[in-house]
Structure formats: structure tokens, C-alpha cells
Amino acid sequence: MKIGLVTGGSRGLGKSMAIHLAKKGYNIVLTYKSAKEKANEVVNEIKAVGQDAIALQLDTSDVSSLDGFISNVKSSIQTNWQSDKIDLLVNNAGIGTYATMSDTSVEQFDELMNIHVKSPFFLTQKLLSTIKDGGNIVNISSGLTRFSLMGYGAYAMMKGAVEIMTKYFAVELGNRQITVNTIAPGAIETDFGGGAVRDNAEVNQYIASQTVLGRVGQSDDIGAALAQIVSNECHWLNGQRVELSGGMYL
């Protein structure tokens, strides 16, 4: 039995990741901020494919809540699966904030920093003794660290920090055979950032026209790839940024 922890697993990419991991034999701990009902729906979908799952509340904008959350994780995996270790951590939870660099407020900047940098850093740090030797950590970045789109500067800055964080955790955890990698999705049809890519036909068509494979990404393009990246066959992949964008802006 393997156990994976996926933050932000109640919808979008996190939901797809959790389900694809379950299909590969993982029991899943997934987190939600407020959508408990949707998180429980994902739990039921995972159970339908033959694995077990639990949903725990976590607000990644509140870094002070991490200790209580980790205590909850430890007690939950012990109670449900008689285990004191997890095999995989996926730092996925995030928000999309649209604001030019000129207009980004201190409040917006701090929220992005807390959710995308501070929480993944300290959640990983505080879970290190709970992650099995030989396990995996995957952080979620964005295609926006390679190409630039107006209005996403502060968000992309945070994801740049995530990519550097990945390399340094990989260096420090190599002696435990724990791999640490970054996935960088391109534009995906989800409700992320208000659902613009999914719901705005002009935006969708424009992105498709700028993508070599001729379409916008789907959640399962990312979830399926993540499940493969953390498999034993890919364990030699370490400290890397893997862009999953269908060839956007090549």
C-alpha cells in the first residue's frame, strides 16, 4: 500500500491527480479549503476505483495552521491505514490572481506568497520525517515561468521560487533517495483563475492556436502524467522541471 497526500485535491488538477494516483494503487489524503462536499465526492470516486481516501481541511494561506494539519494527517493515516508514513507529497493547492505588476497590492502579493511559496516550503519541511525514504515530492509550477503573459507577473514570480525550492530540496533529500520534481502545466480547462481558459471561447481558441498540439489542456493531461512521473520507472528523474503544456508558445 502506498499513501499520497495531495493538497487542493477537491477540484481541477488536484482532483485529477488524486484519482490517477488511486488508479496506480495509492490511498489518498486530499485537502480542501472550504468545499467539503466536493472533496467528499472525490473521496467516493477514489473508493469506486478500489482505493481508499480521506479529505482533510487545510487553508494554505494560513501558514500557522500547518502544525495542526500535520497532526491531523498523522492521526488519520494511523487510524485509517495503520501507517505512520506517506510515500508521496504533491504541493498542488493554489490560486490564480490576475493583476499587472503595476497594480498588484501588498495583500495580493502576500496571499500569493503564503499559498504558493511559504506553505509548500514549510509543509514539506514539517512532513520530512513522515515521508518514506525512497518516496517522492512533486511541486506544481506553471508554464508562466517560461513565457510571459500580461497580468500574471506576481503569480509567476512565486512559481519561479517553487522551481528553485524543488532543486534545493532534491539536493538535501538525495541521501534518503527521495526525489523532488516540479510539474509546470500550461493553460488547462479548469475553474482556476475564474475559469477563463475553460469558459471564454476567445481565450480558449487563442491558446489552442498557440499550442503545437492544437488544443487547450485538460485536467487528465496533468493527472495522468503526474501518476507516471512518481512511478518507479521515473525514479531517476530528480530535481527537474517538467512542462506539460502540449508545446505552448514554442
Secondary structure, DSSP 8 states (H G I E B T S, - for coil): -EEEEETT-SSHHHHHHHHHHHHTTEEEEEEESS-HHHHHHHHHHHHHTT--EEEEE--TT-GGGHHHHHHHHHHHHHHHHS-S-EEEEEE---------TTT--HHHHHHHHIIIIIHHHHHHHHHTTTEEEEEEEEEE--GGGTS--TT-HHHHHHHHHHHHHHHHHHHHHGGGT-EEEEEEE-SBSSSGGGGHHHH-HHHHHHHHHTBTTSS-B-HHHHHHHHHHHTSGGGTT--S-EEEESSSBT-
